[in-house]
């Protein structure tokens, strides 16, 4: 299949267009190059975008695919009239039918991050990110009770990226604790965690994959050896079973899948379901 360039054109950040467009394109076996064109908020910038899109079509020898979330009608008209790509206007596809059905006019607000400094939700996310960084890898026991979720698992099982995703995407204060050989010798969870049983969620991983990941960080070390990884994973899973902790394997799962499973199991009070 021929290469395609996919453009995400927005008068805001373009994150919404890229997220939605990428989800749709994931349904196809397609070789594509993604280009985000944010802040296209004037007619002049629209003409620049059109030139870039049309040039890509000439180079590729196939029509570019263009996802747009443009609010400004003048800017959108330039793209619509002059762009020689396959245009998918997400507002026209989704917002206008909803306006008809709801008999309401949409706000047509540019970008979801407008006036972010005044948004309580935005400030909560920043606070959650700072909290999660401060409580990464068991760095701090202070204010642990404020955690919405506490992730446990062996080193490099995916705790840190999952914690940050939960903070950034949902504004959740996520702590994480590594399970280490001393915990396995004691055969019980770190004492700081015992009183927060309802917030604990375990992450595990296949030893072979864990060894690969650790070898990227510390090649040819005991820490990364397959034998040691097998021991740590087996001991960690046994400890989680004994402690009644809900857990899952991150081996073949994306951060989004991991986070969704955690939210279904933990169901933090601050989220509405």
CORJOQUI-V462395 format. One line per field, one symbol per residue. ss: DSSP state (H for helix, E for strand, - for the rest). phi: phi as a letter, one per 30 degrees, with the letter a starting at -180 (. if undefined). psi: psi as a letter, one per 20 degrees, with the letter a starting at -180 (. if undefined). A space follows every 50 residues. Layout:
BEGIN
ss: ???
phi: ???
psi: ???
END
This chain:
BEGIN
ss: ---EEEEEEE----HHHHHHHHHHH------EEEEEE-----HHHHHHHH HHHHHHHHHH----EEEEE---HHHHHHHHHH---EEEEHHHHHHHHHHH HH-------------HHH-HHHHHHHHHHHHHHH-HHH-----HHH--EE EEE-----HHHHHHHHHHHH---EEEEE--HHHHHH----HHHHHHHHHE EEEE--HHHHHHHHHHH--------HHHHHHHHHHHHHHHHHH---EEE- ----HHHHHHHHHHHH-------
phi: .ddbcccbcbdcdidddddddddddddbdbdbccbccdhdcbdddddddd ddddddddddiaddcbcbbccddddddddddcdcbdcbdddddcdddded ddhbcddhddidcdhedcddddddddddddddddcdhidbcdidddddab cbldeicjddddeddddddbicdccbbddbedddddiadeedcedcedcd bccbadedddddddddcbehcdecddeddddddddddddddddiddabcc eccdedddddddddddheddccc
psi: pqqqppqopqjbhjggggggghhghiiqnpoqppopnrknjrhghghggg ggghghhgghjqpqpopqlpgphgghhggghiplropnohghhggghhgg gilqprhlpoqijpkhhiphgghhggghggghhhkpkkhpipkhhiqhqo pqrrpkjjgghgghghghhikpopqqppprhhhhhhkrqphiihikhiiq pqprqphghgggghhhgnpkrhhiqhghgggggggghgghghikpqrrpj gjqrhggggggghhghmqhiqp.
END
